[in-house]
Amino acid sequence: MTPMAPLIRRLLVPATLGAMGLAVGFALGRSGAGAGFLGGPPGAQGGRSGDFPDAEGGSIRRSGGFVSALASGSRRGSSSNDTATAEDAASRARAIMLEAPSFQRDLALVQFVSRIPKDQLVDVLNSLQNQTDIVRGAMASHLVLERLAGEDAAAAMGWLKNRPEGIDGYVGINTIFSVWASSDLGKALSNAAEITDPQQRQQAHATILSTVAQRDPLKALDLLDKNPLLSRNGQGRDPSQAAVSALQIPAGIRRQQALGGLMQSWATRDPDAAWAWANGLESPQDRLVALERATSSVMSRNPTFVAEHLSDIPAGRSRSRAITGLAWQWAMQDPDAALKWAQGSLSYQESASAIPQIVAGWSQRDPAAAASYAAAITDPKARDAALNNLIWGWGQHDPSSAANFFAKLPESEQRRHYLSNVARQWASADPRAALDWAVRLSNPSERSSSLSSVLSSWAETDPASAAQSLLSVNDQDARTRAADNLTSTWVRSDPNAAVRWAQALPEGPSRANAYRGLISSWIEHDELAATRWLDQLPDGPSRESAVSTYVDRRISSDPEGAFYWASSLASDKDRRNRMYTAANNWMRRDPEAAKQAILSSSLPDSEKLRLVKKGK
């Protein structure tokens, strides 16, 4: 195939092609347009895929279906041009196109077009029209149009309103709306609406849709649903025709995306036809993908339909997801019907997984009734799951009522867990109110865990305020537990502030935990700064905590570093245990270096010999 063939194929696709065919074809690689049309394959001569080297060793990037001409002259700030007038520029472009087809010829054209003064672009376009060599002329016009659309939208729209007939006008619409759809979808749609000729407006719509679909096929399908005029003649898509196109895509993620997008729209409009088609697919994988997407599309509108057809989905993850999703959606509309279905139509295990989801959905509608039902469930595991799901919904909308309900349950370890989760949900919306509630809990264990949850949740949004409030909490256990989570969160956004706060704490469990949280998070995004801080810490329990945490986090990925840091620990037991583990890992990677370090270390001679022999 010649280098220009993809261009011909791209230019001559009928503008009236059905919108669904565009969404499936262009989005999922069936149009062939992605091959590009500049001479040579993408990434030729050692460049990255989609890049073309320029004559001076730089590159010209192809992106989003059009060429961003970062040619040498414009890229280096040059405003010079080889021509004085627009006609001269057009003549020069035509002269380049008369050369024999080659990568160098195409590259020269791109570089030349990139240097045309902006105020000459429209005149150059007009001079390039009605050439005898359609393909060569179209290529030159295409490159000029890309620049015009990207740099002067008003001028591009003005040129479109007076565009020529035939291939030149067709190239203009395709190129300009492709650029706009890539950069500003809203502008592309509004500009398309200004085109008065129905056929040309449909061409603009088709170009917009195909451009979006190349990047995100599901977004293209959603766009089509919201903008019915994008489909042919303003009519709806033919889902059966689109289904045939989707099945022609090679098996893989793109085919699944196509099937999923198709079913999401089709099942919404005609669930019976969509389900029947999906259930008749020969490939088990295709069938599961299509049925699962149809299920998710229909369940909120018609849960009874999904319940009646659930037997078509075989046991496995797809069926489990369908059951839990349906349970939640149905309960928000009719919890009694959802419970009747779960208890009468599902297996014991499926019912046990559905009921907690029903409670979650029910809590959106009537949390008090859902709570009463959940507390009365006899199976301990199902009751625990249901009550935890209740917290998720109720704790967001009315945490005070949720807290009062759970505080009245029989005292147990589970009640402590529930109250801690309520505290976390409450703090995400109103941390000060949650803190005031938590400090008044009478049970010391529940108060400590709830306060820790409040402070940890608060730290995720406002660590400085959470840190200040932590200092006012009298519960030592709560302060100790919260310090770890607080500093591990804070150090990611403001390491200096987190370090200052932690170092200001008195030596003790809270500071040790604060150091542990600091180092565990800090080394993941700035290990050099973290180890410098470690290196200057004075001896004491807090340093032991920080160094031990560092060693534990690096003992597998960097056993050499972990070995040396472990050797600095003051505790004999901690030092020997961690050095031994690190040395054992190190021996597997670099026996000679590890052996020398082991033999010269402070480990007992018996452990040195054991490690060295183990590495032989």
Secondary structure, 3 states (H helix, E strand, C coil): CCCCHHHHHHHCCCCCCCHHHHHHHHHCCCCCHHHCCCCCCCCHHHCCCCEEECCCCCEEEEECCEEECCCHHHHCCCCCCCCCCHHHHHHHHHHHHHCCCCHHHHHHHHHHHHCCCHHHHHHHHHHCCCCCCHHHHHHHHHHHHHHHHHHCHHHHHHHHHCCCCCHHHHHHHHHHHHHHHHHCHHHHHHHHHCCCCHHHHHHHHHHHHHHHHHHCHHHHHHHHHHCHHHCHHHCCCCHHHHHHHHHCCCCCHHHHHHHHHHHHHHHHHCHHHHHHHHHCCCCHHHHHHHHHHHHHHHCCCCHHHHHHHHHHCCCCHHHHHHHHHHHHHHHHHCHHHHHHHHHHHCCHHHHHHHHHHHHHHHHHHCHHHHHHHHHCCCCHHHHHHHHHHHHHHHHHHCHHHHHHHHHCCCCCHHHHHHHHHHHHHHHHHCHHHHHHHHHCCCCHHHHHHHHHHHHHHHHCCCHHHHHHHHHCCCCHHHHHHHHHHHHHHHHHHCHHHHHHHHHHCCCCHHHHHHHHHHHHHHCCCCHHHHHHHHHCCCCCHHHHHHHHHHHHHHCCCCHHHHHHHHCCCCCHHHHHHHHHHHHHHHHHHCHHHHHHHHHCCCCCHHHHHHHHHHCC
